[in-house]
Amino acid sequence: MNFAHPSLLWLFLLYIPLIAWWVWKQKKGNPSLRMSSTQAFQSLPASWRVYLRHISFALKLAALGCLIIILCRPQTYDRWSTSDTEGTDIVIALDISGSMYAKDFKPDRFHAAKQVAADFVAKRENDNVGLVVFAGEGFTQVPMTTDKAIVVNAIQDLEIGMLEDGTAIGDGIATAINRIKSGKAKSKSIILLTDGTNNSGVVAPLTAAEIAKADSIRIYTIGVGTKGTAPMPVGYDWAGNLQYQNMPVTIDEPTLKQIASMTGGKYFRATGNGMLEQVFKEIDSLEKTKIDVKKYSNTQDNYMPWAWLLLLLVLIDILLGYTLLRRFP
């Protein structure tokens, strides 16, 4: 049994002053009769009516307790549910090459990508999610896990420079495949996010796509970068600050489109923060976890038994007052 207003249970503290008052009344409130001696009455037993008075007080306390419980609104819950949940395996493959510091996103491509990726992972309640990063090579940052907090924290802790610079798209895909292929979910997807063209690594992007296709793994590819030119990092000044120069944005869109098409995924081009958020929202809708849930829940107030008990206690107390405990003037 639960209560809609459990804080009202504090009203039971009223019992303390009431019981103290009753004890004081028994000691100080009884009438007295002056007599020369009570020796003749000492052998007489106490009347049962003396003890019955305490029963009457106990009935009043019980009635007060019923009233307090009614005010707390006792409730019962009837519920049953069955669910058949099929989770989705997802690996995010994130480019952490130096070009991700480009300023065509706010504050830059890298931090914008991290934010939307972390938000995406946090919403995938029933999925196994892994994190792969790549630059000049691919690396597993977080293996497949259902603990979303671990993945989100890992995304937020990423830094450019963790790997040798470059853009090994094929190695990134191959590393993600190695992480996801052992998963037990029927639906397996890789979300690849990059801002360049493959220029390093040992696995060709299309070769990695063929492997993913053979393992029924979809790849969603995202090209990050505005069209035209963008402020790109070109080096550091004497104080260690990045220096930028407007340079052409080169994304190998034909290859990214082909990777997505071969594996049954989809290619997206994100040219700004808002577009990148929309891309992840669309992928979220495409890769929804399949849940078949049958649920029933019913909440009802259950104060009537206490109300009937309160009425019964009051009637018994009234009956005792007019019969066994009746007082004569």
C-alpha positions in Angstrom: 0.0 0.0 0.0 1.2 3.5 -0.9 0.0 6.9 0.2 -0.7 9.9 -2.0 0.2 12.2 0.9 2.7 10.3 3.1 3.8 13.5 4.8 0.6 13.5 6.7 1.7 10.4 8.7 3.5 12.9 10.9 0.0 13.5 12.4 0.5 10.3 14.4 2.8 12.4 16.7 -0.5 13.7 18.2 -0.6 10.5 20.1 2.2 11.7 22.3 0.3 14.6 24.0 -3.0 12.7 23.9 -1.6 9.8 25.8 0.3 12.1 28.2 -3.0 13.9 28.9 -4.8 10.7 29.5 -2.2 9.5 32.0 -2.3 12.8 33.8 -6.1 12.7 33.9 -6.1 9.3 35.6 -3.8 10.5 38.3 -5.3 14.0 38.9 -8.7 14.1 37.5 -10.6 11.5 39.6 -13.1 12.7 42.2 -12.4 12.2 45.9 -14.5 11.4 48.9 -13.4 12.0 52.5 -13.7 9.1 54.8 -12.3 8.2 58.2 -11.0 4.9 57.0 -10.8 2.9 53.8 -9.8 -0.3 55.5 -13.2 -2.0 54.8 -12.7 -1.5 51.0 -9.1 -2.6 50.7 -10.0 -6.3 50.2 -12.5 -5.5 47.4 -11.2 -6.1 43.8 -11.1 -3.1 41.3 -14.2 -3.0 39.1 -13.8 -4.1 35.5 -15.3 -0.7 34.5 -12.0 0.9 35.6 -10.2 -1.0 32.9 -13.0 -0.5 30.4 -12.4 3.2 30.5 -8.9 2.6 29.0 -10.5 0.6 26.2 -12.7 3.5 25.4 -9.7 5.8 25.1 -7.9 3.2 23.0 -10.9 3.2 20.6 -10.7 6.9 20.3 -7.0 6.7 19.4 -7.7 4.0 16.9 -10.4 6.1 15.3 -8.0 9.1 15.1 -5.4 6.8 13.4 -8.0 5.7 10.8 -8.8 9.3 10.1 -5.1 10.2 9.6 -4.7 7.2 7.2 -7.7 8.4 5.2 -6.3 11.9 4.9 -3.0 10.3 3.6 -5.1 8.7 0.8 -4.0 5.0 0.7 -3.7 3.7 -2.8 -3.3 0.3 -4.4 -1.6 -0.5 -7.7 -2.7 -3.2 -10.1 -0.3 -3.7 -12.9 1.1 -6.4 -15.2 3.5 -6.0 -18.1 5.3 -8.2 -20.6 7.9 -6.9 -23.0 10.0 -8.3 -25.8 12.9 -5.9 -26.4 15.3 -6.3 -29.2 18.3 -4.0 -28.7 20.4 -2.4 -31.4 24.2 -2.6 -31.6 25.7 0.8 -32.6 29.3 1.9 -32.9 30.2 5.5 -33.4 33.4 6.0 -35.4 34.6 9.5 -34.9 37.3 11.3 -36.9 39.8 13.0 -34.5 42.3 14.2 -37.1 43.7 17.7 -36.8 41.4 19.1 -39.5 38.5 18.6 -37.1 39.6 21.8 -35.4 38.2 23.8 -38.4 36.1 26.8 -37.4 33.2 26.4 -39.7 31.3 25.0 -36.7 30.9 26.5 -33.3 33.3 26.3 -31.5 34.8 23.9 -34.1 33.9 20.7 -35.9 35.4 18.5 -33.2 33.5 19.9 -30.2 30.3 20.2 -32.2 30.6 16.5 -33.2 31.3 15.4 -29.6 28.3 17.2 -28.3 25.7 15.8 -30.7 27.3 12.3 -30.4 27.1 12.4 -26.6 23.4 13.5 -26.8 22.7 10.7 -29.3 24.2 8.0 -27.1 22.4 9.3 -24.0 19.0 8.7 -25.7 19.7 5.1 -26.8 18.3 3.5 -23.6 18.1 -0.2 -24.7 21.1 -0.4 -27.0 24.7 -1.7 -26.9 26.9 1.2 -27.9 30.6 1.4 -28.6 33.1 4.2 -29.5 35.8 4.0 -32.1 38.1 6.9 -33.0 40.4 7.3 -35.9 43.0 9.6 -37.3 46.1 8.0 -38.9 44.8 4.7 -37.5 41.7 3.2 -35.9 41.4 2.7 -32.2 38.7 1.3 -29.9 38.0 3.9 -27.2 35.0 2.0 -25.6 34.0 -1.6 -26.4 30.3 -2.4 -26.7 28.4 -1.6 -23.5 24.9 -0.9 -22.3 26.4 1.6 -19.7 25.7 4.9 -21.6 27.4 7.0 -19.0 30.7 5.3 -19.8 30.4 6.1 -23.5 29.2 9.7 -22.9 32.1 10.4 -20.6 34.5 8.9 -23.0 33.2 11.1 -25.8 33.5 14.2 -23.7 37.1 13.3 -22.7 38.3 12.8 -26.3 41.1 15.1 -27.5 42.7 15.7 -30.9 46.2 14.4 -30.9 45.5 11.1 -29.1 46.5 9.3 -32.4 48.9 10.0 -35.1 47.4 12.6 -37.5 45.8 11.5 -40.8 42.5 10.3 -41.9 42.2 6.5 -42.0 38.6 6.0 -42.9 39.0 2.4 -43.9 40.8 1.5 -40.6 38.1 3.3 -38.6 35.4 1.2 -40.3 37.4 -2.0 -39.9 38.0 -1.3 -36.2 34.3 -0.6 -35.7 33.4 -3.8 -37.5 35.6 -5.8 -35.2 33.8 -4.3 -32.2 30.3 -4.8 -33.4 30.3 -8.1 -35.3 30.2 -10.1 -32.0 27.1 -8.4 -30.8 23.9 -10.4 -30.4 21.4 -7.8 -31.7 19.8 -8.4 -35.1 20.3 -4.7 -36.0 23.9 -3.6 -36.3 24.9 -0.1 -37.4 28.1 2.1 -37.6 27.9 5.8 -37.6 31.0 7.2 -39.3 31.7 10.9 -38.9 34.6 12.4 -40.9 35.6 15.7 -42.5 38.2 14.6 -45.1 39.4 11.9 -47.5 41.2 8.6 -46.8 44.9 9.3 -46.8 46.4 6.8 -44.4 45.8 3.4 -42.9 46.1 -0.1 -44.3 42.4 -0.9 -45.1 40.7 0.8 -48.1 37.3 2.3 -47.2 35.4 0.3 -49.9 37.1 -2.9 -48.8 35.9 -2.3 -45.2 32.5 -1.5 -46.6 32.4 -4.9 -48.4 33.2 -6.6 -45.0 30.4 -4.7 -43.3 28.0 -5.7 -46.1 28.9 -9.3 -45.7 28.2 -9.1 -41.9 24.9 -7.2 -42.5 26.2 -4.1 -40.8 24.7 -0.8 -42.0 27.0 2.2 -42.2 25.7 5.8 -41.9 28.3 8.2 -43.2 28.4 11.9 -42.2 30.5 14.4 -44.0 31.3 17.3 -41.7 32.2 20.6 -43.2 30.8 23.6 -44.9 30.9 23.9 -48.7 33.6 26.1 -50.2 36.3 27.3 -47.8 36.7 27.2 -44.1 39.2 28.4 -41.4 41.5 25.4 -41.2 44.3 24.8 -38.6 47.7 25.2 -40.3 50.1 25.3 -37.3 50.9 26.8 -33.9 52.3 30.2 -33.1 55.2 30.8 -30.5 52.6 30.7 -27.7 51.2 27.3 -28.7 48.0 28.7 -30.1 46.5 27.3 -33.3 46.8 29.4 -36.4 44.0 29.3 -39.0 43.8 30.0 -42.7 40.9 29.8 -45.1 41.3 26.7 -47.2 39.0 24.6 -49.5 36.9 22.0 -47.7 37.6 18.6 -49.3 35.3 15.7 -48.3 35.3 12.5 -50.4 31.6 12.5 -50.8 31.5 9.9 -53.6 33.2 7.3 -51.4 31.1 8.1 -48.4 28.0 7.8 -50.4 29.1 4.5 -51.9 29.9 3.1 -48.4 26.5 4.0 -47.2 24.8 2.6 -50.3 26.7 -0.7 -50.3 25.7 -1.4 -46.7 22.1 -0.2 -46.7 22.9 2.9 -44.7 22.6 6.6 -45.7 25.0 9.5 -46.4 24.5 12.9 -44.8 26.3 16.2 -45.3 26.4 18.4 -42.3 27.4 22.0 -43.1 26.8 23.5 -39.7 25.8 22.8 -36.0 22.1 22.8 -36.7 22.5 20.5 -39.7 24.7 18.1 -37.7 22.0 17.9 -34.9 19.4 17.2 -37.6 21.5 14.4 -39.0 21.8 12.6 -35.7 18.1 13.1 -35.1 17.3 11.4 -38.4 19.6 8.5 -37.7 18.0 8.2 -34.2 14.6 7.8 -35.9 16.0 5.3 -38.4 17.7 3.2 -35.8 14.9 3.0 -33.2 15.1 0.1 -30.8 12.3 -2.4 -31.5 10.2 -2.8 -28.4 6.9 -4.8 -28.1 5.5 -3.9 -24.7 2.2 -5.0 -23.3 1.5 -3.0 -20.1 -1.4 -2.4 -17.8 -1.5 -0.1 -14.8 -4.4 0.9 -12.6 -4.1 3.1 -9.5 -7.1 3.3 -7.1 -7.7 5.1 -3.8 -8.2 2.4 -1.1 -9.5 4.5 1.9 -13.0 2.8 2.2 -11.8 -0.1 4.5 -10.4 2.6 6.8 -13.5 4.6 6.6 -15.7 1.6 7.6 -13.3 0.8 10.4 -13.4 4.4 11.7 -17.3 4.2 11.7 -17.2 0.9 13.5 -14.9 2.2 16.2 -17.0 5.3 16.7 -20.2 3.3 17.0 -18.6 0.9 19.5 -17.3 3.8 21.6 -20.8 5.4 21.6 -22.4 2.1 22.5 -20.1 1.7 25.5 -20.8 5.2 26.6 -24.6 4.5 26.7 -24.3 1.1 28.3 -21.4 -0.3 30.2 -19.7 3.1 30.8 -22.8 5.1 31.3 -22.4 7.8 33.9 -25.1 8.8 36.3 -25.4 12.3 37.6 
